[in-house]
């Protein structure tokens, strides 16, 4: 039951990120980095509180699902479908440009970054710096991930 509350709180923090106008989602792995910009004014945010689900157009969704293990958060972005089972799989990062939540899945990191304003220049550099606050890469491999909880 505790995991459901923790993951529900994590979902609430995701909802708060999507209240920003520009949200950037990255997937960083050994193959490189993929970046998507979501303008939340054109991508409608639907928050279904009883189902603990956040859906942003066809781009992104996050759902808290009950399970025998005590709950899990399912995050879908592009072809990525990752599952957070509780503590240790995510990190909160704050920078001068905005706030982010990072999710670790195997050797990949998915970052949801809410920018204070649209990133015009140095997009990839800025987003890699945000990810580097919690995830350290060496020779393309994820070597450490500093979880928040």
C-alpha positions as CSV (number, residue, x, y, z in Angstrom):
1,X,0.0,0.0,0.0
2,X,2.9,2.4,0.8
3,X,4.2,1.9,-2.7
4,X,0.9,3.1,-4.2
5,X,1.1,6.3,-2.2
6,X,4.8,6.9,-3.1
7,X,4.0,6.3,-6.8
8,X,0.9,8.4,-6.6
9,X,3.0,11.2,-5.3
10,X,5.5,10.6,-8.2
11,X,2.6,10.9,-10.7
12,X,1.5,14.1,-9.0
13,X,5.0,15.5,-9.5
14,X,4.8,14.5,-13.2
15,X,1.4,16.3,-13.5
16,X,3.1,19.4,-12.0
17,X,5.9,19.3,-14.6
18,X,3.3,19.2,-17.4
19,X,1.8,22.4,-16.2
20,X,4.8,24.2,-17.8
21,X,4.4,25.4,-21.3
22,X,7.4,23.5,-22.8
23,X,8.3,20.0,-21.6
24,X,11.2,18.0,-23.1
25,X,11.4,14.3,-22.9
26,X,14.7,12.5,-23.6
27,X,15.8,8.9,-23.9
28,X,19.5,8.5,-23.4
29,X,21.2,5.2,-23.9
30,X,24.4,3.7,-25.3
31,X,23.0,4.3,-28.8
32,X,22.7,8.1,-28.2
33,X,20.0,10.5,-27.2
34,X,16.5,11.1,-28.6
35,X,14.8,14.4,-27.7
36,X,11.1,15.4,-28.1
37,X,9.6,18.8,-27.3
38,X,6.0,19.0,-26.2
39,X,4.1,22.3,-26.3
40,X,1.5,21.6,-23.6
41,X,-0.8,24.3,-25.1
42,X,-1.3,22.2,-28.2
43,X,-1.0,18.8,-26.6
44,X,-4.0,18.5,-24.2
45,X,-3.2,17.2,-20.7
46,X,-5.8,14.8,-19.4
47,X,-5.5,13.9,-15.7
48,X,-7.8,11.1,-14.7
49,X,-7.4,11.2,-10.9
50,X,-9.3,8.0,-10.0
51,X,-7.2,6.0,-12.4
52,X,-4.0,7.8,-11.4
53,X,-3.1,8.3,-15.0
54,X,-1.5,11.2,-16.8
55,X,-1.8,11.4,-20.6
56,X,-0.4,14.0,-22.9
57,X,-1.8,13.7,-26.4
58,X,-0.3,10.7,-28.1
59,X,3.2,11.6,-26.9
60,X,3.4,10.5,-23.3
61,X,1.5,8.6,-20.6
62,X,2.2,7.6,-17.0
63,X,-0.1,5.4,-14.9
64,X,0.0,4.0,-11.4
65,X,-1.0,0.4,-11.6
66,X,-1.8,-1.8,-8.6
67,X,0.1,-5.1,-8.4
68,X,1.0,-7.9,-6.0
69,X,4.3,-6.3,-5.4
70,X,2.6,-3.1,-4.0
71,X,2.2,-1.0,-7.1
72,X,4.1,0.1,-10.1
73,X,4.3,3.2,-12.3
74,X,4.1,2.6,-16.1
75,X,5.6,5.2,-18.3
76,X,5.1,5.2,-22.1
77,X,7.0,7.4,-24.5
78,X,7.4,6.6,-28.2
79,X,8.2,2.8,-28.3
80,X,9.5,3.0,-24.8
81,X,7.5,1.4,-22.1
82,X,9.2,1.4,-18.7
83,X,8.0,0.3,-15.3
84,X,9.0,1.9,-12.0
85,X,8.5,-0.4,-9.1
86,X,9.1,2.0,-6.3
87,X,12.2,3.6,-4.7
88,X,15.5,3.8,-6.5
89,X,14.4,3.9,-10.1
90,X,13.9,7.7,-10.4
91,X,15.6,11.0,-9.4
92,X,14.4,14.6,-9.1
93,X,16.7,17.3,-10.5
94,X,16.4,21.1,-10.4
95,X,18.5,23.4,-12.5
96,X,18.4,27.1,-13.4
97,X,16.4,26.2,-16.6
98,X,13.7,24.1,-14.9
99,X,12.8,20.9,-13.1
100,X,13.1,17.3,-14.2
101,X,12.3,13.7,-13.2
102,X,14.7,11.0,-14.5
103,X,13.6,7.4,-14.8
104,X,16.2,4.6,-15.0
105,X,15.3,1.5,-17.0
106,X,18.2,-1.0,-17.5
107,X,21.0,1.0,-19.3
108,X,18.7,3.8,-20.4
109,X,17.5,7.0,-18.8
110,X,14.3,8.8,-19.7
111,X,14.2,12.4,-18.6
112,X,11.0,14.5,-18.3
113,X,12.1,18.2,-18.1
114,X,9.8,21.1,-17.6
115,X,11.6,24.2,-18.8
116,X,10.9,27.7,-17.5
117,X,10.9,28.9,-21.1
118,X,11.4,27.3,-24.6
119,X,15.0,26.1,-25.1
120,X,16.2,27.8,-28.3
121,X,19.9,27.0,-28.4
122,X,22.0,24.2,-27.0
123,X,19.0,21.9,-26.6
124,X,20.8,18.6,-26.5
125,X,23.7,20.0,-24.4
126,X,21.2,21.5,-21.8
127,X,19.2,18.2,-21.6
128,X,22.3,16.1,-21.3
129,X,23.5,18.3,-18.5
130,X,20.2,17.8,-16.7
131,X,20.5,14.0,-17.1
132,X,24.1,14.1,-15.9
133,X,23.0,15.5,-12.5
134,X,21.8,12.0,-11.6
135,X,23.2,9.7,-14.3
136,X,26.9,9.3,-15.1
137,X,27.9,7.8,-18.5
138,X,31.3,6.4,-19.4
139,X,32.1,5.3,-23.0
140,X,28.4,5.3,-23.7
141,X,27.5,3.0,-20.8
142,X,25.4,4.0,-17.8
143,X,27.8,3.5,-14.8
144,X,25.9,5.2,-11.9
145,X,22.4,6.5,-11.2
146,X,21.8,8.6,-8.1
147,X,18.2,8.0,-7.1
148,X,16.4,10.6,-5.0
149,X,14.5,8.2,-2.8
